[in-house]
Amino acid sequence: MDIAIEGAGSAVQLAVFLGLMALVALLTWRQVRRARHDGSSEDVFLAGKALSWPFIAGSITLTNLSTDQLVGMNGNQMLLLAWWEIAGFVGLMILAYVFVPLYYRYNCMTVTELLERRYEGRSIRTLISGIFLFGNLLIYLPAALYSGGLFLQSLFGAHIPLMALAAGLALISAAYAIFGGLRAVAVMDTFSGVGILGLALLIVVLALAAVDWDIITGVPPERLSMIGGADSPIPFHTLFTGMAFIQIFYWCTNQNITQKAMAAPTVAEAQKGVFAAAAIRILIVPPIVVVPGVVAYKLFGTVGDAAYGRLVAEVLPPWLSGAFAAMVAAAVITTFSAVLNSTIALWSVDFHERFIGPVADHWRLGAGLSVLATGFALLMVPVYQNAKSIINLLQQLNGLSSMPVLSAFVVGLLFRGVSAPAAIAGVVWGIGLYGLYSFWWQPAGLIGLHYIDMMVVTLATSVLAALAVNRLRGGRARWIGLDLFRGPAG
């Protein structure tokens, strides 16, 4: 069932959609127009180190929360997926108390800069930055456009090509990143976030009302349980193993998220923003990404990633459909523009300035790179149209890089005397191991290990591989543990 934008009142609904999109743009412009721009990397990628905590919280929340959560998690149509968001609270706490002080202490612009300082070698920084760039271009950017286009298609009608919707979202997103940098992205995130979260909560209430507040009757127990079985998307034991490390990687060492926390004037201001994002994560996000999916199962049966769109079509009053379409579009735009800005930051600071030459004006370079990255992301959108579950596919693809990258941080922060080439060996080992698991062992039935468990194996063996190679090269790793957080940097 496609929503009623095709029916009576479509002109009003379209006017509401366009009006709200314009309002967010106007509010963003009013907030950022007085900022001085000097074309420096700090100006473009860290908002001049002037973001206050509400904008940090809004940007962190909306960079993460997009239609791949709303569509993908609800597409599983079970409450169990809420653990991804609940566990995110722990990841944000570690970011606030452990990693934010480190990034500010080392005066970092990218997370990879911390690795260079700890290993005293540029090569590890270049490798990890390259992995992040490939991940953004192949996973995060096209997935945001695909899931956003898919949901808007379910709202406006299947007669509108998904690629046309994705292209529209991409162009608007790129404009924010090109003309406003991180400052505009963060401000837009915050303003649109209020509407997105408010309407998403309203949909939860309306969905429950549509089934008389009873999501138990007629729904299989496994879709209501928070204790995942061995064959479920999240087996219960993985909450205490692989899930924890996935959250540490995503919230603490992922440039797309941490860049926002680096843009405050002080550590304390950054931490307040992270704490606020954590509160939103634990109190608001879990119900909006799972309850509608379960209600959709009760109403329509198994409909996969179409669940959220069909439910909204069923329960949302027609006069609100335009407002919700605007907020969905804003969620995609904020996520895409934030990841795009991080992508340009990684290339400009870690590659262009290193291998090509100094950048006189990061605004000009960023504009050209944004066009190229946006075009490539659009070309990748059709790849995701064949995915059975967008959220499960994203998690599995992330495993190729997440644990190997995290191993470089683990070794670099907890040990001294490990060389950059040894850390690289650990990363390469992890990528190869998880690649064999994902594309050969698991599909061929050679190993039945759940992919979250395999992430733990990948992380542990990557760390061991780095230490072993370091030893073979004549190095002597020295455990420093919590000593890292005491005394001067170095």
C-alpha positions as CSV (number, residue, x, y, z in Angstrom):
1,M,0.0,0.0,0.0
2,D,1.5,3.3,-1.0
3,I,0.7,6.4,1.0
4,A,-2.0,8.8,0.1
5,I,0.1,11.5,-1.5
6,E,-1.4,10.3,-4.8
7,G,-4.9,10.9,-3.4
8,A,-6.9,13.8,-2.2
9,G,-5.0,16.6,-0.7
10,S,-1.8,15.8,-2.5
11,A,-1.1,19.4,-3.3
12,V,-1.3,20.3,0.4
13,Q,1.0,17.4,1.3
14,L,3.5,18.4,-1.3
15,A,3.4,22.0,-0.1
16,V,4.1,20.8,3.5
17,F,7.0,18.7,2.3
18,L,8.6,21.5,0.4
19,G,7.8,24.1,3.1
20,L,9.5,22.1,5.9
21,M,12.5,21.3,3.7
22,A,12.8,25.1,3.0
23,L,12.3,25.9,6.7
24,V,15.2,23.7,7.8
25,A,17.4,25.2,5.1
26,L,16.5,28.7,6.2
27,L,17.1,28.0,9.9
28,T,20.4,26.4,9.0
29,W,21.4,29.4,6.9
30,R,20.5,31.9,9.7
31,Q,22.6,30.0,12.2
32,V,25.7,29.7,10.1
33,R,25.7,32.9,8.0
34,R,27.7,34.9,10.5
35,A,30.6,32.4,10.7
36,R,33.9,33.5,9.3
37,H,35.4,31.3,6.7
38,D,39.2,31.1,6.0
39,G,39.3,27.9,3.9
40,S,41.4,26.1,6.4
41,S,40.9,22.4,7.2
42,E,39.7,23.3,10.7
43,D,37.1,25.7,9.2
44,V,35.7,23.3,6.8
45,F,35.9,20.0,8.7
46,L,35.7,21.0,12.3
47,A,33.4,24.0,12.1
48,G,36.2,26.2,13.3
49,K,36.2,24.3,16.7
50,A,33.1,26.3,17.7
51,L,30.3,23.8,17.9
52,S,28.3,23.9,21.2
53,W,27.1,20.7,22.8
54,P,23.5,20.8,21.4
55,F,24.8,20.8,17.9
56,I,27.3,18.0,18.7
57,A,24.5,15.9,20.1
58,G,22.3,16.6,17.2
59,S,24.9,15.8,14.6
60,I,26.1,12.6,16.2
61,T,22.5,11.4,16.6
62,L,21.4,12.2,13.0
63,T,24.6,11.0,11.4
64,N,23.8,7.6,12.8
65,L,20.0,7.7,12.6
66,S,18.8,7.5,9.0
67,T,16.5,5.4,6.9
68,D,18.9,2.5,7.1
69,Q,17.9,2.3,10.8
70,L,14.3,3.1,10.3
71,V,13.9,0.9,7.3
72,G,16.5,-1.7,8.0
73,M,15.9,-2.4,11.7
74,N,12.1,-2.3,11.4
75,G,12.5,-4.5,8.3
76,N,13.6,-7.4,10.6
77,Q,10.2,-7.1,12.3
78,M,11.4,-8.2,15.7
79,L,12.2,-6.4,19.0
80,L,15.6,-8.1,19.2
81,L,17.2,-5.5,16.9
82,A,16.8,-2.8,19.6
83,W,20.1,-4.2,21.1
84,W,22.1,-2.4,18.4
85,E,20.8,1.0,19.8
86,I,20.8,0.0,23.5
87,A,24.4,-1.1,23.2
88,G,25.2,2.2,21.4
89,F,24.8,3.9,24.8
90,V,27.9,2.0,26.0
91,G,29.9,3.0,23.0
92,L,29.0,6.6,23.5
93,M,30.1,6.5,27.1
94,I,33.5,5.1,26.1
95,L,33.8,7.9,23.5
96,A,33.1,10.5,26.1
97,Y,35.3,9.3,28.9
98,V,38.2,7.6,27.0
99,F,38.5,8.7,23.4
100,V,37.4,12.4,23.5
101,P,40.1,13.3,25.9
102,L,42.7,11.5,23.8
103,Y,41.6,13.2,20.5
104,Y,41.8,16.6,22.2
105,R,45.1,15.8,23.9
106,Y,46.7,14.9,20.6
107,N,44.9,17.8,18.8
108,C,43.5,15.5,16.2
109,M,41.5,16.4,13.1
110,T,41.0,12.8,12.0
111,V,41.0,9.6,14.0
112,T,43.8,8.4,11.9
113,E,46.0,11.2,13.2
114,L,45.9,9.6,16.6
115,L,47.3,6.4,15.1
116,E,50.2,8.2,13.5
117,R,51.1,9.8,16.8
118,R,50.9,6.5,18.8
119,Y,52.9,4.5,16.3
120,E,55.2,7.3,15.2
121,G,54.7,6.2,11.6
122,R,52.6,7.6,8.7
123,S,52.0,4.3,6.9
124,I,49.3,3.1,9.4
125,R,47.5,6.4,9.1
126,T,47.4,6.1,5.4
127,L,46.1,2.6,5.4
128,I,43.3,3.2,7.9
129,S,42.3,6.4,6.2
130,G,42.1,4.5,2.9
131,I,39.9,1.8,4.5
132,F,37.6,4.5,5.9
133,L,37.3,6.1,2.4
134,F,36.4,2.8,0.7
135,G,33.9,2.1,3.5
136,N,32.2,5.5,3.0
137,L,32.1,5.2,-0.8
138,L,31.1,1.6,-1.0
139,I,28.8,1.2,2.1
140,Y,27.7,4.3,4.0
141,L,27.0,6.8,1.2
142,P,25.1,4.5,-1.2
143,A,23.3,2.7,1.6
144,A,21.9,6.0,2.8
145,L,20.7,6.9,-0.6
146,Y,19.2,3.5,-1.3
147,S,17.3,3.2,2.0
148,G,16.1,6.8,1.7
149,G,15.0,6.4,-1.9
150,L,13.2,3.1,-1.0
151,F,11.3,4.7,1.8
152,L,10.3,7.8,-0.1
153,Q,9.2,5.5,-2.9
154,S,6.8,3.8,-0.5
155,L,5.5,7.2,0.6
156,F,5.1,8.8,-2.8
157,G,4.3,5.7,-4.9
158,A,6.2,3.1,-6.8
159,H,5.7,5.0,-10.1
160,I,8.6,7.3,-9.1
161,P,11.9,5.6,-9.9
162,L,14.0,4.9,-6.8
163,M,17.1,6.3,-8.6
164,A,15.3,9.6,-9.2
165,L,14.5,9.9,-5.5
166,A,18.1,8.9,-4.6
167,A,19.5,11.5,-7.0
168,G,17.4,14.3,-5.5
169,L,18.5,13.4,-2.0
170,A,22.2,13.2,-3.1
171,L,22.1,16.6,-4.8
172,I,20.6,18.4,-1.8
173,S,23.0,16.6,0.6
174,A,26.0,17.5,-1.5
175,A,24.9,21.2,-1.5
176,Y,25.0,21.3,2.3
177,A,28.4,19.7,2.5
178,I,29.8,21.9,-0.3
179,F,28.5,25.3,0.8
180,G,28.4,24.9,4.6
181,G,30.9,22.3,5.6
182,L,30.6,20.6,9.0
183,R,29.0,23.7,10.6
184,A,26.0,23.6,8.3
185,V,25.7,19.8,8.5
186,A,25.7,19.9,12.3
187,V,23.1,22.7,12.5
188,M,20.8,21.0,10.0
189,D,21.2,17.7,11.9
190,T,20.0,19.4,15.1
191,F,17.0,21.3,13.6
192,S,15.8,18.4,11.6
193,G,16.5,15.9,14.4
194,V,13.8,17.5,16.5
195,G,11.2,16.9,13.8
196,I,12.5,13.4,12.9
197,L,12.5,12.1,16.5
198,G,9.1,13.7,17.3
199,L,7.4,12.2,14.3
200,A,9.0,8.9,14.7
201,L,7.7,8.7,18.3
202,L,4.3,9.7,17.0
203,I,4.3,6.8,14.6
204,V,5.1,4.4,17.4
205,V,2.1,5.7,19.3
206,L,-0.2,5.5,16.3
207,A,1.1,2.1,15.3
208,L,0.3,0.7,18.8
209,A,-3.1,2.4,18.7
210,A,-3.8,0.7,15.4
211,V,-3.5,-2.7,17.1
212,D,-5.3,-1.6,20.3
213,W,-1.9,-1.5,22.1
214,D,-1.6,-5.3,21.7
215,I,1.5,-6.4,19.8
216,I,1.6,-9.8,21.5
217,T,-1.5,-11.5,20.1
218,G,-0.8,-13.2,16.8
219,V,2.9,-12.4,16.8
220,P,5.4,-15.3,17.1
221,P,7.3,-15.3,20.4
222,E,10.7,-15.1,18.7
223,R,9.7,-11.7,17.2
224,L,9.0,-10.4,20.7
225,S,11.8,-11.9,22.6
226,M,14.9,-9.9,23.6
227,I,16.9,-13.1,24.1
228,G,18.2,-14.1,20.7
229,G,18.7,-17.7,19.8
230,A,21.7,-19.1,18.1
231,D,20.1,-18.7,14.6
232,S,18.8,-15.1,15.3
233,P,20.3,-11.9,14.0
234,I,21.7,-11.2,17.5
235,P,22.4,-14.4,19.6
236,F,22.2,-13.4,23.3
237,H,25.8,-14.2,24.1
238,T,27.1,-11.9,21.5
239,L,25.9,-8.9,23.5
240,F,28.8,-9.5,25.8
241,T,31.4,-10.3,23.2
242,G,31.3,-9.0,19.6
243,M,28.6,-6.4,20.2
244,A,30.7,-4.5,22.6
245,F,33.6,-4.2,20.2
246,I,31.4,-3.3,17.3
247,Q,30.1,-0.3,19.4
248,I,33.6,0.8,20.4
249,F,34.6,0.8,16.8
250,Y,31.6,2.6,15.5
251,W,31.2,5.3,18.1
252,C,34.9,5.8,19.2
253,T,37.1,5.2,16.2
254,N,34.8,5.9,13.2
255,Q,35.6,9.3,11.5
256,N,32.0,9.8,10.6
257,I,31.0,10.0,14.2
258,T,34.1,11.2,16.1
259,Q,34.6,14.2,13.8
260,K,31.6,15.9,15.4
261,A,33.0,15.4,18.9
262,M,36.3,16.9,17.8
263,A,34.6,20.2,16.7
264,A,33.9,21.6,20.2
265,P,36.1,24.3,21.7
266,T,36.8,22.2,24.8
267,V,36.8,18.6,26.0
268,A,34.0,19.4,28.5
269,E,31.8,20.9,25.8
270,A,32.4,17.8,23.5
271,Q,31.6,15.5,26.4
272,K,28.3,17.2,27.1
273,G,27.3,16.7,23.5
274,V,28.2,13.0,23.6
275,F,26.3,12.6,26.9
276,A,23.2,14.2,25.3
277,A,23.5,11.9,22.3
278,A,23.8,8.9,24.6
279,A,20.6,9.9,26.4
280,I,18.7,10.2,23.1
281,R,20.2,6.8,22.1
282,I,18.9,5.0,25.2
283,L,15.6,6.7,25.7
284,I,14.2,7.5,22.3
285,V,15.9,5.5,19.5
286,P,15.2,1.9,20.5
287,P,11.4,2.0,20.3
288,I,11.3,3.9,17.0
289,V,13.5,1.3,15.2
290,V,11.7,-1.9,16.3
291,V,8.1,-1.3,17.5
292,P,6.7,-0.2,14.0
293,G,8.3,-3.3,12.4
294,V,6.6,-5.7,14.8
295,V,3.2,-3.9,14.4
296,A,3.7,-4.2,10.6
297,Y,4.2,-7.9,11.0
298,K,0.9,-8.1,12.8
299,L,-0.9,-6.1,10.2
300,F,0.8,-7.3,7.0
301,G,2.8,-10.4,7.8
302,T,6.4,-10.7,6.6
303,V,7.2,-7.7,4.4
304,G,10.9,-7.2,5.1
305,D,12.3,-3.7,4.4
306,A,9.0,-2.5,3.2
307,A,7.5,-2.8,6.7
308,Y,8.1,0.8,7.9
309,G,6.8,2.5,4.8
310,R,3.7,0.3,4.7
311,L,2.9,1.0,8.3
312,V,3.3,4.7,8.0
313,A,0.9,4.6,5.0
314,E,-1.5,2.8,7.2
315,V,-1.4,4.8,10.4
316,L,-0.3,8.3,9.6
317,P,-3.0,10.9,9.0
318,P,-2.9,12.1,5.3
319,W,-2.3,15.7,6.4
320,L,0.9,14.6,8.1
321,S,2.3,12.6,5.3
322,G,4.1,15.6,3.7
323,A,5.7,16.5,7.1
324,F,6.9,12.9,7.6
325,A,8.3,12.7,4.0
326,A,10.2,15.9,4.7
327,M,11.7,14.5,7.9
328,V,12.6,11.3,6.2
329,A,14.3,13.2,3.5
330,A,16.1,15.3,6.1
331,A,17.3,12.2,7.9
332,V,18.9,10.9,4.7
333,I,20.3,14.3,3.8
334,T,21.9,14.8,7.2
335,T,23.5,11.4,7.2
336,F,24.8,11.6,3.6
337,S,26.1,15.1,4.0
338,A,27.9,14.3,7.3
339,V,29.5,11.2,5.9
340,L,30.4,13.1,2.7
341,N,32.1,15.8,4.8
342,S,34.1,13.2,6.7
343,T,35.1,11.5,3.4
344,I,36.4,14.8,2.0
345,A,38.3,15.5,5.3
346,L,40.0,12.1,5.2
347,W,41.1,12.6,1.6
348,S,42.1,16.2,2.0
349,V,44.1,15.9,5.2
350,D,45.5,12.4,5.0
351,F,46.1,12.0,1.2
352,H,46.1,15.3,-0.7
353,E,48.2,17.3,1.7
354,R,50.5,14.3,2.1
355,F,51.0,13.1,-1.4
356,I,49.9,15.9,-3.7
357,G,50.6,19.2,-1.9
358,P,49.3,21.9,0.4
359,V,45.7,22.9,0.0
360,A,45.2,26.7,-0.2
361,D,41.4,26.5,-0.1
362,H,39.7,23.4,1.3
363,W,36.3,24.8,0.3
364,R,37.3,24.6,-3.4
365,L,38.9,21.2,-3.2
366,G,36.0,19.9,-1.2
367,A,33.5,21.0,-3.8
368,G,35.1,19.0,-6.5
369,L,35.6,16.0,-4.4
370,S,32.0,16.1,-3.2
371,V,30.7,16.0,-6.8
372,L,32.9,12.9,-7.5
373,A,32.0,11.1,-4.3
374,T,28.3,11.8,-4.8
375,G,28.3,10.5,-8.3
376,F,30.0,7.3,-7.3
377,A,27.6,6.7,-4.5
378,L,24.7,7.0,-6.9
379,L,26.3,4.4,-9.2
380,M,26.5,2.0,-6.2
381,V,22.8,2.3,-5.2
382,P,21.5,-0.5,-7.5
383,V,23.9,-2.9,-5.7
384,Y,21.8,-2.6,-2.6
385,Q,18.5,-3.2,-4.3
386,N,19.2,-6.9,-4.2
387,A,19.8,-7.1,-0.5
388,K,17.5,-9.3,1.6
389,S,17.9,-7.1,4.7
390,I,19.8,-3.8,4.4
391,I,20.7,-3.6,8.1
392,N,22.1,-7.1,8.3
393,L,24.0,-6.6,5.0
394,L,25.6,-3.4,6.4
395,Q,26.7,-5.0,9.6
396,Q,28.3,-7.9,7.7
397,L,30.1,-5.6,5.3
398,N,31.3,-3.4,8.1
399,G,32.9,-6.5,9.6
400,L,35.5,-6.5,6.8
401,S,37.1,-3.4,8.2
402,S,35.7,-2.7,11.6
403,M,37.6,-5.2,13.7
404,P,40.9,-5.0,11.8
405,V,40.8,-1.2,12.2
406,L,39.9,-1.5,15.8
407,S,42.9,-3.8,16.3
408,A,45.2,-1.0,15.2
409,F,43.7,1.2,17.9
410,V,43.9,-1.5,20.6
411,V,47.6,-2.2,19.9
412,G,48.5,1.4,19.5
413,L,46.8,2.6,22.7
414,L,47.6,-0.3,25.0
415,F,51.2,-1.1,23.9
416,R,54.3,0.9,23.2
417,G,57.2,-0.3,21.0
418,V,55.0,-1.7,18.2
419,S,56.0,-0.5,14.7
420,A,53.5,0.8,12.2
421,P,54.4,-2.1,9.7
422,A,53.5,-4.6,12.4
423,A,50.1,-2.9,13.0
424,I,49.5,-2.9,9.2
425,A,50.2,-6.7,9.2
426,G,47.5,-7.1,11.9
427,V,45.0,-5.1,9.9
428,V,45.7,-7.0,6.7
429,W,45.4,-10.3,8.5
430,G,42.0,-9.3,9.9
431,I,40.6,-8.2,6.5
432,G,41.8,-11.4,4.9
433,L,40.4,-13.6,7.6
434,Y,37.0,-12.0,7.7
435,G,36.9,-11.9,3.9
436,L,37.5,-15.6,3.7
437,Y,34.7,-16.2,6.4
438,S,32.2,-13.9,4.6
439,F,32.7,-14.9,1.0
440,W,33.9,-18.5,1.2
441,W,33.7,-20.4,4.6
442,Q,30.2,-19.3,5.6
443,P,28.4,-19.5,2.2
444,A,30.0,-22.9,1.6
445,G,28.8,-24.1,5.0
446,L,32.4,-24.7,6.1
447,I,31.9,-22.8,9.3
448,G,28.7,-22.0,11.2
449,L,30.1,-19.3,13.4
450,H,27.8,-16.2,13.7
451,Y,29.3,-13.1,12.1
452,I,29.3,-11.2,15.4
453,D,31.3,-14.1,17.0
454,M,33.6,-14.0,14.0
455,M,34.3,-10.4,14.7
456,V,35.7,-11.3,18.1
457,V,37.9,-13.9,16.5
458,T,39.0,-11.4,13.9
459,L,39.9,-8.7,16.5
460,A,41.8,-11.0,18.8
461,T,43.8,-12.7,16.0
462,S,44.6,-9.3,14.4
463,V,46.0,-8.0,17.7
464,L,48.1,-11.2,18.1
465,A,49.2,-11.0,14.5
466,A,50.5,-7.4,15.0
467,L,52.4,-8.3,18.1
468,A,53.8,-11.5,16.5
469,V,55.1,-9.6,13.4
470,N,56.5,-6.9,15.7
471,R,58.4,-9.5,17.6
472,L,59.7,-11.1,14.4
473,R,60.9,-7.7,13.3
474,G,63.0,-7.4,16.5
475,G,60.6,-5.1,18.3
476,R,59.6,-5.5,21.9
477,A,56.0,-4.5,22.7
478,R,55.5,-3.0,26.2
479,W,52.1,-3.1,27.8
480,I,51.1,0.3,29.2
481,G,47.4,-0.2,29.7
482,L,45.8,2.6,31.6
483,D,49.1,4.5,31.8
484,L,48.1,5.9,28.5
485,F,45.6,8.2,30.2
486,R,48.1,9.6,32.7
487,G,50.8,12.1,32.2
488,P,51.8,14.0,29.1
489,A,51.2,12.8,25.6
490,G,53.9,10.8,23.9
